[in-house]
């Protein structure tokens, strides 16, 4: 039994090593660039709510670095990446550090969703976006816990506030690309983002 357990552990460590190498290699090539939304208006498109969303995105360039997502949800090793992420959260006790992790995961899910949608994998991309915004909510929850413990949360609150504005910018840009069948789901993701913005502003003003 012990031998079998050790074998399984070695396989997991080896797989995670491959995963980490792949992520680092990809990040080294691309992490210096921020994601930019470039709205495209189709020929003959009339002024509409989507057109207003495009105009809002064009006029709102948020200065925030969005971490490269690395391996995408359609990758063979993605499940291992999820195991790694859950382990990191489980092992992180400090609510401030956990908030940083949730924010990182939120940024990566948003980036992954964007890449998937632009690769015409809209269903998977939209579900990934939603998970990302839920992670953003969880980051905000961890900040509240940290504040209740008397920790200084001003810096991380400012970071999450800026992140939420960037998330909103990107979600608005993607909303006009997913088609009517998925726009309501993107709207739901946006509602999580806007709720985080409201909560952060309340905390900053206290």
PyMOL commands that set and color helices and strands:
alter all, ss='L'
color gray80, all
select helices_A, chain A and resi 2-30+49-58+78-91+95-118+122-148+154-175+180-205
alter helices_A, ss='H'
color red, helices_A
deselect
rebuild
show_as cartoon
